[in-house]
Amino acid sequence: MIPADLIDLLCCPVTRLPLVLADADVLQRLNARLQGPEPSLRNAGGEKISAPLDAALLRADGTVVYPMRDGIPMLLADEAIAVE
């Protein structure tokens, strides 16, 4: 996992708003969108998300997360996932 002092330095690549670790509730809501006959989880680049999110960084306004893969944050605009 990323040390807290490093997370404090990270920001959204689009808005420059700060990022925080997404809590379990946010991850659960996003992963629920992977279930059912019509999974609806896509990133900003239009790519379907098929694997559950283990960790993500939540933008300070609470509207977008950036997934983390193997402990590495994917801080690219196209990787953003809308939190609905």
Secondary structure as GFF3:
##gff-version 3
##sequence-region A 1 84
A	DSSP	alpha_helix	4	7	.	.	.	ID=ss1
A	DSSP	beta_strand	19	21	.	.	.	ID=ss2
A	DSSP	alpha_helix	24	32	.	.	.	ID=ss3
A	DSSP	beta_strand	56	59	.	.	.	ID=ss4
A	DSSP	beta_strand	64	69	.	.	.	ID=ss5
A	DSSP	beta_strand	72	73	.	.	.	ID=ss6
A	DSSP	three_ten_helix	77	79	.	.	.	ID=ss7
A	DSSP	beta_strand	81	82	.	.	.	ID=ss8
###
